[in-house]
Amino acid sequence: MNRQIIIITGLSGAGKTVALRALEDVGFFCVDNFPVVLLNDLLNISSKDESVNKVAIGVDVREKAFLPDIYSLINSLKKIFHLEIIFLEAEQAVLMRRYKETRRPHPLQSEGFGIDEAMKKEMELLSSLRELADRVVDTSSLTPHQLRALIMELYGGKTSSGLFINLISFGYKFGIPQNVDLLFDVRFLPNPYFVPTLKELTGLDSRVREYVLGDPLAAEVLEKLRNLLKTFIKGYLKEGKSLLNIGIGCTGGKHRSPVIVQEMVSFIEEEFKIKPQVIHRDI
C-alpha cells in the first residue's frame, strides 16, 4: 500500500496544532510531539495496519537533541514512503503577538532564554529542517480558520484543480507579505484616502470600488492583470503546482489593493472555477 506520510514542523506559534487537526479531519492518523528517535518504529508499525494509509506527525524544537539525526532518517524514509515535510513559519512580530495573546511561553523559555532569544535560537535549530521541507507556509497573514482551510484544500481532495490560490491585499507601508509568488503594485491608481467622504471606508465598500474603477487607467490595469494571471495560473496548473500566493499592494492596504483583489477573485472563479482564499491583511 502506498502510504502518505506528512511531517508537520516549523516555528512555535506558526500553527502546527491547527494544521495537524485539519489533517486529522481529512482522514490522517495524527501524532503530535512524537519522539524523532521512534519515528521509524511508528511508521513500520502503522504500515502493518492497512486501515492506516495516511499519517501526519508533528515535530518541534523540543526534539532538538535528535534533530541532527532526523535529516538522515528522513532521507532514508523517503526511499520507502511517500513522505512530505511541511514547514510552518511566520514573521517574528506576528509570533510575538500570538504569544502575548495566548499567554503561553515559548518552549525554549524553560531553558532560561528570553522570548526574543528563544525565537532566534529556534530559527537556528530548525534552519536545516526548513531546507529539507517540501512546502514552506508563511502563516503571518492567515487566521487559524484560513490555515485550516488551506491544509484541508491541499490534502483533503476538495479542489478539482489541485491548485490553492491566496489573494492578499496589503499596504507597502506595513511591509510586503513573505513568500509571495506574484507581486503587483497599484499605488499609481487614484487614492480614495484623499477623498474626505471615502477616507474612512475600505475597498470592500461599493463607493470606494466605483471611485477606483472609474478611472480609465484602472480598466487597462484590470485587463492586463487578467491576461497575466491567466497565463501564470495555466502554467502553475500545467506544472502541477499546489499553492500560488498573489500579493497586490497599495500604500496603506485599505482602499485600492482590496478593490483590485476582489476583481481578481471574480475573474479567477469564473475563468478557472477555483475559489481563492482572500486575505485583506491591513483592513
N, C-alpha and C positions, 0 to 999 in steps of 0.2 A: 504494500500500500504506500502511495506517495504522500507522506505526511508533511504538513505545512507547519514549520516552527518559526515563531516570531519572538525575538528578544527585544523587550522594551527597556530602554535605558535613557540616560540623559541627566540634565541638571535637576537638582532637588527644587521642587516648586514649579517645574515646567509642565506638569500634567500627566505623570506616569500612571498614577492611580486611575485617573479619568480614562486614559487610553486602554488600560487593562480591563476596566469594567465594560467599555464599549466592545472590546474584542470578546469578552465573555458573553455579551448579549447577542453576538452573531455566531455563537457556537464554538468558541475556543475554550479549551481547558486551560485555566489561568492559574499561575502560581506567582506570588509577589515576594520579593526579597529572598529569593531562593539562593542557597549557598552555591557559588560557582563551582566549587570543588565537586559537588554532587550532580552537576548538570548532565554529564554523560550518563550517569546511572538513571536519572529521571527519564531521559529520552529513550534509553534502552528498555526500561520497564513499560513506558507508555506505548512503545512500538508493539508490545505483545497483546495489547488490547485494541482490537480492530475498531471499536467504537470511538477511540480517541485518535482522530486524524488531524486535528488542529490544536496546537499547543502554543500558548503565549507565556513567556517568563519575564518577570521584572527583575532587573539587576541594577543596583545603585552603588553609590560611592562607599557604602558601608562594607562592601566586599573588596575594599582596596588592597587587602593583604593578598588576594587571589587574582587581582587584575592583571599582573604580568603573565599569568598562566592562561587567561581567557583568550588571548589572541591566537595562540597555537591550537587551543581547544576548538575555537570557532572555525578555524580553517580546516581542521580535521572533520568537524561535524558537517560542514558544507559539502563534503565529499559524499556524505551518506544521506543527509536530509535536505529538503528544500527549506533552507534557513535564511531568514531575513532579519536584519537589525534596524530598528527604528530608534533614532536618537532625538530626544526632545530637548529643546533649549529655549531660552527667552532672554531678552535684554536684562542686564543686571538691575536697572532701576525698576523694571517690572517685577522681577523676582523679589526684590527688596519690599516692594509694596504688598505683594502677596503674603510674604511672611508677616508683615505688620498686621494685615487684615485677619489672618488666621491665628496669629499669636503663637505660632509653632516655631520651635528652634530649628536651625539648620542641623542636619545630622553630625556635622563636624564640630559644632559648637561644644559638644560634650567632651571634646579633647582640648578645650581651653582656647579655641580660636574665637575671635570676634566675628560678627556676621560678615563683614567685608572680606576678612582674611579667609574665612571658611569657604566663601563662594569662589574666591580666586584659587584656593587650594583644590577645590572640587573640579574646576575647569582644567586645571593642570593634570590631575589624576585621570580624568576621563578623556583627555585630548586624543590619545591613541585609539581609544574605543570609538570616538567620533569619526576618526578617519576610516574605520572599518565599516561604518554604517552604510546601509543600502539606501536609507532615506533619512534626511535630516529635516525635522519640522520645527520651525520657529513659532512658538505659541504666544508671542508677545501681544499680538492683536486679537487673539482668539479667546472667547469666553469658554468656560467648561462645556457648555452646550454645543458651541461651534466645533471645538476639538472632538467631542464625541461624534458629531455629525460627520466630520472629516474621516475619522477612523472607520466608522460604520460604512461610509460610502466606498472607501478604498478596499475594505476587506469583507464587507457583507454582501457584495454582489448586487448592490441596489441600482447601479448605473449601468446601462447597456453599453455605453461608450467606453467605460473604464477610465475616463479622464475626469478628475476632480478639479474644478476651477475656483480659485479665490479671487474676487474682485475687491480691491482695497482702495478706498479714498483716504487721503491723508493731507496734512499740511507740512510743507517743507520747513517751516519754522520750528516744527517739533521733531524733525528728523525723518529720514527715509526708512520705511519698513525693511527689516532684514529679509534676505532670501527671496527678493522679488525677481522673477524671471524677466518680466517685461515692465518697463517704467516709462510713463508718459507725463509730461509737464504741460499743464493747461493754464499756467499763470498769465498767459497773454490774452485770455478771454476777458470780456468786461466783468468787473468785480462788483457784485451786489453789496459788498461791505461798505462802499461809499455812497450807497443809496439809503437815506435815513429810514424809509419805510421797509427796507429789506434787510438791513444790517443785522437785526436780532433773529431773523429767520434762518433756516438752513436750506440746503439744496434739495431737501425732500418736500419742500413747500412748492405748490404749483406756481406761485407768483415768482419765486426765485428761478424756477425752471424756465418759465416764459421769458424772463429777462435775459438769462444766459443764452438760451437757444434762439432768441430773437435777433441776435447779431448774425449777419451774413457769414462771418468767419466761423461761427460755431457749426453751421451746416457743412462747411467744407471740411472742418476737423472731424466731424462725425463720419462723413463719407470715407475719409482716408483711414480713420481708425477701424471702421467696419471691414474695409478691404484688407488692412494689415492683419487684424485679428483673425479674419477668415483664413488667410494664408498660414499664419502661425499655428492656429488650432488644428487645421488639417494636417500640418506637419507633425504636431505632437501626437495626434491620433494615429498617424501612419507609423510613427516610431514606437508606438505602444507606451508612451509616457503616461504616468498616472496622476501627476499633480502639476498644475500651472498657476503660479501666483502673478497676478497683474496689478500693478500699482498705478494709480492716477492721482497726481498731486496738484494742489494749488497752494497759495500762500498759507492760509490757516486751516485748510481742510474742511471748511464749514459750508461753503457755497458751491463753487464751480466744480470741484472734483466730484462731490456727491451727485451732481446733476449728470455729469458725463458717465459716471459709473452706472447709474440707473438706466441710461440709454443703452449702454453696452450689455447690461443684463437682459434687456428685452431682445436685443439683437442675437445674443448667444442662444437664448432659449428658443427663438424662432428658427435660427439657422441650423443649430446642431442638436436641438432637443436635449440640451444639457442645462440643468438649473444651477447656476453658480452660487457659491456661498458669498454673501455680501458683507463686507466689513467697513463701516464708516468709522474709521479709527478716532477721528478728532471731533466728532459731533458730540 
